[in-house]
């Protein structure tokens, strides 16, 4: 837990991949202690986070498919009102950067959109559990599994 807190202190703005939210919302037994540190820091305003609306779409899909409309509404409210967290639309600049990442790094479109959103909006770090992001230069990528 101390390692994630040290990493968080070094960042001015952190890009957040979808699994980070899922681990937190589902209180994942392995990752929740790490995501708790992140979300506590966001709530206190000691750090700022950013993600794309792709995250919201991905998070809402499972409860909606299972017929849990109230859970989907609760998740949406939680994410869209969470302190120090900005959810960004994909604009032209993000689309261009995502296409660069896909062309050069050969990553899938959703991954490219997540990373491009972070880079375009000035994130210094990106928190994920997907090693594919380690290819990206110019941003400090932290893989949760490497902390455990």
N, C-alpha and C positions, 0 to 999 in steps of 0.2 A: 504494500500500500504506500509506503514511503517513496518508492521509486516513481509512482504515478504522480504523487503530489509534487515531487521535485521537478518532474517534466512539465507539469502544468504551470508552475511558477516561471518557467523560462519562456512561455508562450504569451503573445499579446492577443491572439485570436486563434481559436482552435476549430478546424473543420472536423465534423463528426459524421462518420459513416452510419448507415442505418442499423447494423447489428448492435451498436453501442446503445441505442435507444431500446431495442428489443430486449437486450440483456437486462437493462434497468427496469423496464416496465414489467417484465416477467419474473423479476427477482431471481435471475439465473444463479444457481448455487456457486458456480465457479467464478463468475465475472461480476456479480452484484457488488462485492466489496470494492472493486475498482471503479465501477460506474457510480457508486454512491459518492466516492471522493470527488469525481467529476461534477456530478449534479449538485452536490453541496456547494462546491466552489462557484458554479454558475448561479445558484440561488443567492449566495452571499454577494455576488457581483465581483468576486476577486479575479474571475476570468470571464471571457466572452466566448460564445460558441456560435458556429454557423453550420447550416446544412441546407440542402435543396428541398424543394417541395416533393421531389422524388422520394425522400425519406417518409414524408407524411403518407404518400400514396402506398408505399410498401408496408407501412405499419397498419394502415386501415384495412388492407385487403383481407388478412386472415380473419379478424373478427367479423367483418361483413360477410365473408363466405360462409362462416359458421352460424350466421344469423344473430350475432351479438351486436345489434345496432347500438345499444346503450354503451357498451364497451368502446366501440369505434368513436362514438361521440365524445366520451370521456378522454380517450387518447388524443383526439383532435384538439380538444380544449386545453388539455395539459401541455401539449407541444406548442400550440400557437400562443399561449400566454406565459410560457416559462420565462422567468427572469434571465436576462443576459444571453438569450438564445434568439438568433435571427434565422428565419427560414426564407430562402431566396428563390425567386422565380428564375427560370432559365431565359436569359436575354441573349442578344446577339453576341456580346462579348464572351459569355459563358459557352455558347454554342461553338464559337470559333476555337476557343481554348480546348473544349472537349474534343473537337475534331482533330486538333493537333495531337492531343494525347492518344487518341485512337490510332492515328496514322503512325506516330513514332513509337509508342509504347505497346501497341497492339492489345489494348485493354477493351473490355466490353463497354457498350454505350452507358449503362447505368453507372459503372465505376468512373468513367470519364466525366460524366456530368457531376458526380459528387466531388471529385477532385478539382475539376475546373471551377466549380462554384467556390470552393475554398481558396484557390489560388487567385482568382479574379478579385475576390473581396478582401484579399490581403492576409489570409491566415498564415501564420508562421508554423503551425503544427497541424497534423491530421491524425486523428485517433480512429483506429480500425482494428479488425482482427483478420484482415485479408492481406496476405503477403504480396499480392500482386502490386500493391501500392508502394512497396519498397523500391520499385523501379524508378519512381518519379523523383527527379532531382529538384532542389530548390525549396523543399518543404520538409520539415522534420516529421517523419512518419513514425508513429508508435503503434506497435502490434501488441494487443493485450496478452496474447499467449506468451510473449517474450518476458512479460512481467511475472509470470507464474512459475 
